[in-house]
Amino acid sequence: MAKHGSFTAAAEHSGFSKANLSQQVSELEANLGVQLLYRTTRKLRLTEIGEGYYQRCKQAMQQLDTAAEWASQSKEGLKGSIRINAVGGVIGEELIAPLVIDFQREYPEVRVHLDFSSVRVDLLEEQYDLVIRMGTLPDSSLIVRKLHTIKTRYVASSGFLDKYGSITKPSDLSQVPLIYGSVDQWVLTRGKTQQVVQADKGIKMISGRVMHRASLAGLGVTRLADVYVQADIAKNRLIEVLPGWSESTMLSMVCPPLRHQIIRVRSLMEWFKEHFPRAYQQLLKDGPTG
């Protein structure tokens, strides 16, 4: 009922009668001594206590499913599915995805479902086995494994700098066009010093690849991970500005504790740990495709 919004819809989905479901909920409320649902003639909605009870029951069922899978898993080979949510862009498409493909080639009975998103997901709520994320992660009961440290660089084309002049301090960024994405407030750090630049002058593009192309076209100063721009800096297609203010961001693998006990999930995490650094260094040298 909590999921479907009415006894009628829940009955159609479950195969139980509407009257039977209503009676079961009423008996549960009586046993608990609390009201779980607000009932109207058209729909149902959870009370505050009902919402909390529903979420805890759902998590408990997921844990039971995982525990059963752990108990019955085969130690002779890897098989089954792994659901991954990962940061996208160059890191997801040219680093994570190829490593997943290699893993599937090595273990053909494992089925990996990979999707890319910058949105924070709740591992328990969304039922992902593994999430790969950049940045500081909140303390929790989840298993967190460092994958790599990514450096952020500020770059512009030589033509842009010839037109607008040198960028020697963070405050200079407020005087020139910037190319920015979903992060429009840049926090530049050098030692214990921080300076904030509001990116509102220039062009906004919610794609690292497009921001990279725009910087090559001379449209502004941009802030990107080194895998996007390191090869261009080495070949003088882009110039790094404010090198003393470059930042480091952690790329981490995050996994629920029970899923970490599943052999195939743990094996994929170990695969990433072994192969990701070398792939990253190669991408720094070659630069992104496309």
Solvent accessible surface area in square Angstrom, and as a share of the most:
residue,aa,sasa,rsa
1,M,49,0.22
2,A,40,0.31
3,K,157,0.66
4,H,64,0.29
5,G,23,0.23
6,S,26,0.17
7,F,19,0.08
8,T,68,0.40
9,A,34,0.27
10,A,5,0.04
11,A,14,0.11
12,E,140,0.63
13,H,131,0.59
14,S,55,0.35
15,G,71,0.68
16,F,115,0.48
17,S,65,0.42
18,K,114,0.48
19,A,78,0.60
20,N,58,0.30
21,L,16,0.08
22,S,37,0.24
23,Q,106,0.47
24,Q,85,0.38
25,V,12,0.07
26,S,52,0.33
27,E,87,0.39
28,L,64,0.32
29,E,21,0.10
30,A,80,0.62
31,N,127,0.65
32,L,77,0.38
33,G,64,0.61
34,V,51,0.29
35,Q,92,0.41
36,L,10,0.05
37,L,8,0.04
38,Y,90,0.34
39,R,99,0.36
40,T,90,0.52
41,T,144,0.84
42,R,220,0.80
43,K,122,0.52
44,L,14,0.07
45,R,153,0.56
46,L,37,0.19
47,T,12,0.07
48,E,156,0.70
49,I,100,0.51
50,G,1,0.01
51,E,74,0.33
52,G,19,0.19
53,Y,76,0.29
54,Y,63,0.24
55,Q,46,0.20
56,R,171,0.62
57,C,52,0.31
58,K,50,0.21
59,Q,65,0.29
60,A,46,0.35
61,M,111,0.50
62,Q,27,0.12
63,Q,88,0.39
64,L,112,0.55
65,D,90,0.47
66,T,9,0.05
67,A,44,0.34
68,A,64,0.50
69,E,49,0.22
70,W,126,0.44
71,A,78,0.60
72,S,90,0.58
73,Q,35,0.16
74,S,49,0.32
75,K,166,0.70
76,E,173,0.78
77,G,35,0.34
78,L,25,0.13
79,K,107,0.46
80,G,17,0.16
81,S,33,0.22
82,I,0,0.00
83,R,89,0.33
84,I,0,0.00
85,N,3,0.01
86,A,0,0.00
87,V,26,0.15
88,G,20,0.19
89,G,25,0.24
90,V,0,0.00
91,I,6,0.03
92,G,0,0.00
93,E,81,0.36
94,E,35,0.16
95,L,2,0.01
96,I,0,0.00
97,A,20,0.15
98,P,54,0.34
99,L,13,0.06
100,V,9,0.05
101,I,98,0.50
102,D,55,0.28
103,F,1,0.00
104,Q,56,0.25
105,R,168,0.61
106,E,102,0.46
107,Y,71,0.27
108,P,107,0.67
109,E,104,0.47
110,V,0,0.00
111,R,136,0.50
112,V,21,0.12
113,H,95,0.42
114,L,52,0.26
115,D,54,0.28
116,F,78,0.33
117,S,33,0.21
118,S,100,0.65
119,V,102,0.59
120,R,134,0.49
121,V,41,0.23
122,D,80,0.41
123,L,8,0.04
124,L,58,0.29
125,E,69,0.31
126,E,82,0.37
127,Q,106,0.47
128,Y,22,0.08
129,D,9,0.04
130,L,0,0.00
131,V,7,0.04
132,I,0,0.00
133,R,12,0.04
134,M,52,0.23
135,G,20,0.19
136,T,131,0.76
137,L,38,0.19
138,P,106,0.67
139,D,151,0.78
140,S,70,0.45
141,S,90,0.58
142,L,47,0.24
143,I,40,0.20
144,V,64,0.37
145,R,102,0.37
146,K,105,0.44
147,L,9,0.04
148,H,31,0.14
149,T,51,0.30
150,I,0,0.00
151,K,87,0.37
152,T,10,0.06
153,R,42,0.15
154,Y,0,0.00
155,V,0,0.00
156,A,0,0.00
157,S,11,0.07
158,S,55,0.36
159,G,47,0.45
160,F,5,0.02
161,L,26,0.13
162,D,125,0.65
163,K,154,0.65
164,Y,89,0.34
165,G,32,0.31
166,S,90,0.58
167,I,15,0.07
168,T,101,0.59
169,K,108,0.46
170,P,3,0.02
171,S,55,0.35
172,D,25,0.13
173,L,0,0.00
174,S,61,0.39
175,Q,127,0.56
176,V,8,0.05
177,P,24,0.15
178,L,2,0.01
179,I,0,0.00
180,Y,24,0.09
181,G,6,0.06
182,S,86,0.56
183,V,77,0.44
184,D,54,0.28
185,Q,94,0.42
186,W,3,0.01
187,V,57,0.33
188,L,0,0.00
189,T,43,0.25
190,R,134,0.49
191,G,71,0.68
192,K,212,0.90
193,T,67,0.39
194,Q,118,0.52
195,Q,72,0.32
196,V,88,0.51
197,V,8,0.05
198,Q,86,0.38
199,A,2,0.02
200,D,106,0.55
201,K,101,0.43
202,G,50,0.48
203,I,57,0.29
204,K,110,0.47
205,M,40,0.18
206,I,119,0.60
207,S,43,0.28
208,G,18,0.18
209,R,49,0.18
210,V,56,0.32
211,M,15,0.07
212,H,20,0.09
213,R,118,0.43
214,A,6,0.05
215,S,0,0.00
216,L,71,0.35
217,A,74,0.58
218,G,23,0.23
219,L,87,0.43
220,G,0,0.00
221,V,0,0.00
222,T,0,0.00
223,R,60,0.22
224,L,12,0.06
225,A,13,0.10
226,D,9,0.05
227,V,1,0.00
228,Y,18,0.07
229,V,0,0.00
230,Q,52,0.23
231,A,3,0.02
232,D,6,0.03
233,I,36,0.18
234,A,76,0.59
235,K,114,0.48
236,N,123,0.63
237,R,117,0.43
238,L,2,0.01
239,I,72,0.36
240,E,41,0.18
241,V,8,0.05
242,L,9,0.05
243,P,86,0.54
244,G,46,0.45
245,W,10,0.04
246,S,35,0.22
247,E,26,0.12
248,S,67,0.43
249,T,32,0.19
250,M,79,0.35
251,L,0,0.00
252,S,4,0.03
253,M,0,0.00
254,V,11,0.06
255,C,0,0.00
256,P,8,0.05
257,P,50,0.32
258,L,52,0.26
259,R,34,0.12
260,H,34,0.15
261,Q,73,0.32
262,I,0,0.00
263,I,33,0.17
264,R,20,0.07
265,V,0,0.00
266,R,85,0.31
267,S,25,0.16
268,L,0,0.00
269,M,6,0.03
270,E,104,0.47
271,W,41,0.15
272,F,0,0.00
273,K,97,0.41
274,E,115,0.52
275,H,38,0.17
276,F,0,0.00
277,P,52,0.33
278,R,159,0.58
279,A,30,0.23
280,Y,2,0.01
281,Q,101,0.45
282,Q,95,0.42
283,L,16,0.08
284,L,29,0.14
285,K,147,0.62
286,D,81,0.42
287,G,9,0.09
288,P,27,0.17
289,T,94,0.55
290,G,92,0.88
